[in-house]
Amino acid sequence: MPVTEVLANSGIQLSSPPDTNLRKVPVLDEIQAGAWSQSFSNLSYSVEYLAYPTSDLEALLNWLEDVDPAHGYTNIDYPFDTLFALKIVGNSMDKVAPPGSIVVFDFGRTRLVDQELYAFRLEDSFTFKRYRRDEKGHWLQPESFDERHASLVPSEQEDFIPVGRAVEIRRPEPS
């Protein structure tokens, strides 16, 4: 069933002009751009939908409809409805997304591509990093002016799970 039909059946009307892909995207919570940390603490829902994007689009859209975004909404011109946004906390990614930035992620794009930016999950913790891969393995790379931040490398017992690929970064207005 097309996304627009699912939305219409749920009573959700897209407020976009007919010739654009403007989407209203919930800013769900904050995500640490540093070490792994628990996110989504302001919301009372299971993070399973974010950790394991479902092919049951209707259930996922119903879940998103019930989410009370912790930080309001943002709009984006993007062709798909598989979006959520998070507010950046911490400075390990400040070269690309300084603290306070809003990053829009597509949870339909979780295939890992070298050099792309993602929200990742490790058990019940989350982080925002650049994915890197070479012949020796894979890791999560910080992009910070603070050189104390180190790459995050998975252990043999656990691996990070991509939650969504970043499709837009909105940096805060200078004060």
C-alpha positions as CSV (number, residue, x, y, z in Angstrom):
1,M,0.0,0.0,0.0
2,P,1.5,3.4,-0.9
3,V,2.6,5.6,2.0
4,T,0.2,8.4,1.0
5,E,-2.7,6.0,1.1
6,V,-1.7,4.7,4.5
7,L,-1.5,8.3,5.7
8,A,-4.8,9.2,4.2
9,N,-6.5,6.1,5.8
10,S,-5.0,7.2,9.2
11,G,-6.5,10.6,8.8
12,I,-3.1,12.3,8.2
13,Q,-3.1,14.9,5.5
14,L,0.2,16.0,4.1
15,S,0.5,19.7,4.1
16,S,3.0,19.9,1.2
17,P,2.4,21.8,-1.9
18,P,1.6,19.4,-4.8
19,D,4.9,19.9,-6.6
20,T,7.3,19.4,-3.7
21,N,8.3,16.6,-1.4
22,L,8.0,18.7,1.7
23,R,7.7,16.4,4.8
24,K,7.0,17.2,8.4
25,V,9.6,15.3,10.4
26,P,9.4,14.7,14.2
27,V,12.5,15.7,16.2
28,L,12.3,12.7,18.5
29,D,15.0,13.4,21.1
30,E,18.7,14.2,21.5
31,I,21.5,11.9,20.4
32,Q,25.0,11.9,21.8
33,A,27.7,12.7,19.2
34,G,30.3,11.2,21.5
35,A,30.4,8.0,23.4
36,W,27.5,5.6,23.4
37,S,24.6,7.0,25.5
38,Q,21.0,6.3,26.1
39,S,18.8,8.5,24.0
40,F,15.1,8.7,23.5
41,S,14.7,9.0,27.3
42,N,11.9,11.6,27.0
43,L,9.7,9.2,25.0
44,S,7.6,6.3,26.2
45,Y,7.9,3.8,23.4
46,S,9.9,0.9,22.3
47,V,13.1,1.8,20.3
48,E,12.7,-1.5,18.4
49,Y,11.1,0.3,15.5
50,L,14.1,2.6,15.2
51,A,16.6,-0.2,15.7
52,Y,15.1,-2.6,13.3
53,P,13.2,-0.8,10.5
54,T,10.1,-2.8,9.8
55,S,8.6,-3.7,6.4
56,D,5.3,-3.2,8.1
57,L,5.0,0.4,7.0
58,E,1.5,0.9,8.3
59,A,2.5,-0.2,11.8
60,L,5.5,2.1,11.7
61,L,3.5,5.1,10.5
62,N,0.9,4.5,13.2
63,W,3.7,4.4,15.8
64,L,5.2,7.7,14.5
65,E,1.7,9.3,14.6
66,D,1.5,8.5,18.3
67,V,5.0,9.8,19.1
68,D,5.1,13.1,21.0
69,P,8.3,14.7,19.7
70,A,10.5,16.0,22.4
71,H,11.8,18.8,20.3
72,G,8.9,19.6,17.9
73,Y,9.1,19.2,14.2
74,T,11.2,20.2,11.3
75,N,10.4,20.3,7.5
76,I,12.5,18.8,4.8
77,D,12.1,18.5,1.0
78,Y,12.7,14.7,0.6
79,P,11.0,12.1,-1.5
80,F,10.3,9.5,1.2
81,D,8.3,9.3,4.5
82,T,10.9,7.2,6.3
83,L,12.3,10.2,8.3
84,F,13.0,11.2,11.9
85,A,15.2,13.8,13.3
86,L,17.5,14.1,16.4
87,K,19.1,17.0,18.1
88,I,22.9,16.7,18.5
89,V,24.5,16.8,22.0
90,G,28.3,16.8,22.4
91,N,31.2,17.8,20.2
92,S,32.6,14.7,18.7
93,M,31.0,15.5,15.3
94,D,31.3,19.3,15.6
95,K,33.1,19.6,12.2
96,V,29.9,18.5,10.4
97,A,27.2,18.9,13.1
98,P,28.0,21.1,16.1
99,P,26.0,20.7,19.3
100,G,22.4,21.9,18.9
101,S,22.3,20.8,15.2
102,I,19.2,19.0,14.0
103,V,20.0,15.9,11.9
104,V,17.3,14.3,9.8
105,F,17.8,10.5,9.3
106,D,16.2,8.1,6.9
107,F,15.4,4.8,8.7
108,G,14.8,3.2,5.3
109,R,18.5,3.7,4.4
110,T,20.5,1.5,6.8
111,R,22.8,-0.3,4.3
112,L,26.2,0.8,5.5
113,V,28.2,2.9,3.0
114,D,31.7,4.0,3.7
115,Q,32.1,7.7,4.6
116,E,28.3,8.2,5.2
117,L,26.9,9.6,8.5
118,Y,24.5,7.5,10.6
119,A,22.7,7.2,13.9
120,F,23.8,3.8,15.4
121,R,22.5,1.6,18.2
122,L,24.5,-0.7,20.4
123,E,22.2,-2.5,22.8
124,D,20.2,0.3,24.5
125,S,22.7,3.1,23.6
126,F,23.0,5.4,20.6
127,T,25.5,7.6,18.9
128,F,26.0,9.7,15.8
129,K,29.1,9.1,13.7
130,R,30.7,8.6,10.3
131,Y,30.9,5.0,9.2
132,R,34.3,3.8,8.0
133,R,35.4,0.6,6.4
134,D,38.6,-0.8,4.9
135,E,40.3,-4.1,4.4
136,K,41.1,-4.3,8.2
137,G,37.5,-3.9,9.4
138,H,34.9,-1.2,10.2
139,W,34.6,1.5,12.8
140,L,32.7,4.7,13.7
141,Q,34.8,7.9,13.1
142,P,34.4,11.1,15.0
143,E,34.8,14.4,13.1
144,S,35.8,16.9,15.8
145,F,38.0,19.8,16.4
146,D,38.7,18.2,19.7
147,E,41.3,15.5,19.0
148,R,40.6,13.7,22.2
149,H,37.7,11.9,20.6
150,A,38.6,8.4,19.4
151,S,37.0,6.1,16.9
152,L,34.6,3.5,18.2
153,V,35.4,-0.1,17.1
154,P,33.0,-3.0,17.7
155,S,34.0,-5.9,19.7
156,E,33.6,-9.6,18.6
157,Q,30.7,-10.0,21.0
158,E,28.7,-7.0,19.9
159,D,28.3,-4.8,16.8
160,F,26.6,-1.5,16.2
161,I,23.3,-1.4,14.3
162,P,22.6,1.4,11.9
163,V,19.3,3.1,12.8
164,G,19.3,5.6,9.8
165,R,21.5,7.5,7.4
166,A,21.7,11.2,7.8
167,V,20.1,13.0,4.9
168,E,20.2,16.6,6.1
169,I,22.1,18.5,8.9
170,R,20.7,21.8,10.1
171,R,23.3,23.7,12.1
172,P,22.1,26.1,14.9
173,E,21.9,29.8,14.1
174,P,25.0,31.7,15.4
175,S,24.2,33.6,18.5
